[in-house]
Amino acid sequence: MTTQQLPMSVPAPNLPARVRIHEVGARDGLQNEKATVPTEVKAEFIRRLADAGLTTIEATSFVHPKWVPQLADAEQLFPLVSELPVALPVLVPNDRGLERALALGATRVAVFASATESFAKANLNRTLDESLAVFEPVVARAKDEGAHVRGYVSMCFGDPWEGPVPVHQVVRVCTALRDMGCDELSLGDTIGVATPGHVLELLSALNEQGVPTDVIGVHFHDTYGQALANTYAALQHGVSTVDASAGGLGGCPFAKSATGNLATEDLVWMLRGLGIDTGVDLDRLIATSLWMADRLGRPSPSRTVRALSHEGPESRKEQ
């Protein structure tokens, strides 16, 4: 990458010195693909992401194949990447999923809750309270086994069936997950309707209810072009864990209005310009996203990938 292609680093006040990127491309990014992605391609994707410097890479989900056929190969995939020197969280929707993950040596798991009744019904076929009740023994057992547990909360800012989601409703679900023992929370803007003021209001409300900023991650979708603005607002509040998907892959199979995740490359570009360390090699990351885009048969949605893939080191174009 030439110096002309690097953003000038101009640190802004009161931002984290380092951000941990929670890479979700291999799970959230691929789960909605209609054509089955071969297991070895997924494994190679994860290896390349690790080689690019990402230290947390969500590998797969131990969900029933009926619900997410793309991830039906979890038992085959995880052993192919489990020796990588990175954190490899996996999604576990219930006790059976947790059992499958633990049997393969997973040490970081995640449960996936909803902030709304409608999405709990669509995604889990349960009421909100029923779904939380299912997660309680899962989280307890995971903690007993020494696993790190992340709690995803979807529809934190808006729901396609219910519209805007009251902040207090999101706080209730988040505090319930914390009370169960979740080590970390990820606030999901599943349909991409959040704006920066809304983000700051929710973060402040969580703090007021005893949820510290250092256990919060943010997960923005770019449906309305707000993902980076919302991320910047979260950084200003002190959040230092940001979910992103290499190449901007992903959506949500249960919410048709959900478009792609925040692209990891776009996030790294902004953070580099702010002088915030990520440990990510942008050239290698772009080469990885181009490699995967070639296998999926379509160009990457990431603006940074598109902008930087036409010039510069040939390593970016390696197929």
ROSELUM-903043 format. One record per residue (C-alpha): y, x, z. Coordinates in steps of 0.5 Angstrom, whole numbers, plus 500, padded with zeros to 3 digits. Layout:
<pts>
YXZ;...
</pts>
This chain:
<pts>
500500500;507503498;513503503;516498498;511493500;511494507;516490511;521494515;519494522;525490527;523488533;525482536;527481544;522478549;516478544;509481546;507488544;501487542;497481539;490479539;488476533;482471534;479471526;476464525;475465517;467466518;466460522;472455521;474458514;467457511;465451514;468446510;465449503;461445499;457450496;452454501;455461502;449466502;447468509;448476507;455474504;457471511;454477514;458482509;464478510;464479518;462487517;468487512;473484517;471488523;472494518;479492517;480492525;479485527;476486534;475478535;471475529;468468530;461468527;458461526;457455530;450453533;451446531;446441528;445442521;446435519;453435522;455442518;450444513;454450511;453453518;445451518;443459518;446461525;440464527;439468521;446470521;448472528;442478528;445481522;452482525;450482533;451490533;458490531;462493536;467487536;467481540;463475536;464468539;460462537;461455537;456451542;457443541;452442547;447445551;442446546;447449542;448454548;441455549;440457541;446462542;444465549;437466546;440471541;444475546;451471545;456473550;462469548;462462546;466456545;466449546;470444542;474438545;479433542;486431545;485424542;480418542;480418535;478425533;473425539;469419536;470422529;468429531;463428537;461420536;463420543;470418547;474423550;472423557;464422555;465429551;468432556;462430561;458433556;461440556;461440563;454443564;455447558;461451561;457451567;451454565;455459560;459462566;452462570;449467564;456471564;458469558;466468556;468461555;473459550;475451550;478449543;483443544;484439537;489435535;494438540;500436536;498430531;492426529;491422523;489416526;493416532;500419530;504424535;500426541;503425547;504432551;501429557;495427554;494434551;495437558;490433561;484435557;487442557;487442565;480439565;477445561;480450565;477446571;470446568;471454568;474455561;476462561;481461555;484455551;486455544;491449542;489447535;494444530;489441526;493437521;499442521;504437524;507441529;514444529;517450534;520445539;514441540;510448541;515450546;514443550;507443550;506451553;512449558;508443560;501447561;505452565;508447570;501444571;498451573;495453566;498461565;500463558;495469558;489464557;492460552;491462544;494458538;491455532;496453527;494450520;499451514;499444512;507443512;508450512;510451519;504455521;508462522;514458525;510455530;507462531;513465532;515460537;509461541;510469541;517467544;514464550;509470551;503467548;499474545;492471542;493467535;488464531;488466524;483466518;482471513;485469506;487462509;481459508;479453512;480446514;476441518;470437515;472431520;480430518;481430511;488431512;487438515;488444510;488451511;489455517;494460518;492466513;491472517;494477512;501472513;500473520;499481520;505481515;510478520;507481526;508488523;515486521;516485528;513491531;508488534;501492534;495488532;490494530;489491523;489495516;492490512;490494505;483493508;484486510;487484503;481487500;476483504;479477502;479478495;472480495;471473499;475469494;471472488;465470491;468463492;470463485;477461487;484465489;486466496;491461498;494467502;501468500;501475502;494477499;497474492;504478493;500485495;494484490;497485484;499493485;497498490;491502492;485500488;481499494;484492494;481490488;474492489;469487488;
</pts>
